[in-house]
Structures are given as C-alpha cells and as structure tokens.
C-alpha cells in the first residue's frame, strides 16, 4: 500500500556540497519527515473525522495504526474511541 502521509514542508536555507568540492546555499520550502508519537517514521495519517470535511491527520507509523476498514487508519487515541463505540461491540446471542 502506498504511503498516504502528507509531507510537511519547512521554509529555510540548506547548504549542499557540490561534486567538484564547492558548496551551494539553497533557499525555499523543503520536506520535513513526519514522525509517529513512538518516534518511528509516519507512513499514514489518522482518518478519524473531526469535522464535516476534516480528519484528525495525526501522523502514525505502521506499528501504531489500527485499520478498522480497508484504507482507514486510526491513531491510538481514536482507535480506543472506535473500539468503545456501542456499534462496534459484539452482539450477544
């Protein structure tokens, strides 16, 4: 499955070594890796709805995600809320 975590960007300057031994300074907007709360690289984002058109978007790694449905990932906080919801409780006979 392809990574769906958005890449954050940070504006600034970076120094780059050139093949001939020189250096160049680049300015602009550069990608910043998103990290899960556990410190691992985040490859997913929480899909829990927090508004009519918005989702939580908490960065989460493959180890910390809960996937209640295909292509739906939840952060640990929202996974607990999903599991506690009465509609997700097993029906008693």
N, C-alpha and C positions, 0 to 999 in steps of 0.2 A: 504494500500500500504506500502510496506517495505521501510525503510529509505535507501536512497542512498547516503547520505553524507559520504564522507570518513572521517575516524578518523585520525586526526593529532597525531603525536607522539613526545614526548619530552624526551630527554635523561637526566638522572639525578639520584638522590637518594631520597628515601622516607623512613620515619620511620613508622613502623607498630607495633601496640600493639598486643601482643600475648595473647591467652586465659588464660594462667597461670599468667599474670601480667607483664611479661617481654616485651622487645621490640626487634625488629629486624630492620636492615637497609638493604633495597633492592636497588640494582643499576640496571639500564637497561633503556629500552625505554618504556615509559608509555603513554597511551592515553590522549589526551587533547581535551575537548569538543569544537566543533566549534560553534561560535555564529553568528547570523544574525546581520546586521547593526543596527537593532532595539533593540538588546540585548537579544532576545529570543534564545533558543536552535535551532540551524540549523539542519533540518532533510533532507534537499535537497541541491543540488548544481545547479548552472545555467548551462544550456545546450547550450547556445549561442556559435556558432562556431567562434573562434578567429584565426583559422589557419586550414590547411588541416587535421590535426589529433588531434587538441586540442580544448577544450571548456573553457569558462570563469571560471567555477568551483567556483564562488563566493558562500560562504555558505549562504543559505536563509531558513527562517522558513516557516511554512505552511501559516501564515498570509500575508507574503510579496511576496510569489511566484505568478507568472502568468503562467497558463498552457494553451498555445495555441493549443496543441495537446496532446493526451494521452502519458504519460511517458515523457513529455517535460516540463521543468520548467525554467522560466526566472527570473532573478533578476530585481528589479525595473528599473535600467538603460536600460537593454536590452529589457524589456517589452515595454518601451517607443519607442525604436528604431523599434521594431516589429510592433507596432501599427501605427507608422508613415510611414512604408513602403508602397508604392503605391499598391502593390499586395494585401494588406490586407484592402484596402479601399472598402466600399460598392459600388457596381456598380449602377450608376444612370440609370433609365429607359429611 
